[in-house]
Amino acid sequence: MALTYKARRRWALVILVIGLPIYIVLAVTLVNVLNRPGFLVELLIYIGLGIAWVLPFKGIFKGIGQPDPDEAPQGDE
């Protein structure tokens, strides 16, 4: 079942406000567990994790910045 536009907007907000800070803490914790392996390796880990978090949520974020396609167009009266 596909989510409506409003539901996708709400889930996107929840993911960005709650999920992303949690993911950032987990990413930093992971790098700290690896005992700071070196600048380039650390940078590659952060870049990889920065891309990896959005892949499962691609469908939710797609088209969020556009006007609601289900809403009737507003005419100039």
KABELQUI-V289318 format. One line per field, one symbol per residue. phi: phi as a letter, one per 20 degrees, with the letter a starting at -180 (. if undefined). burial: I if it has 16 or more other ideal C-beta (glycine too) atoms within 10 Angstrom, else O. A space follows every 10 residues. Layout:
phi: ???
burial: ???
This chain:
phi: .effgfffff ffffffedff ffffffffff ffffllfpff ffffffffff effegfdgff efnffefffe effeeed
burial: OOOOIOOIIO IIOOIOOOOO OOIOOOIOOO IOOOOOOOOO OOOOOOOOIO OOIOOOIOOI OOOOOOOOOO OOOOOOO
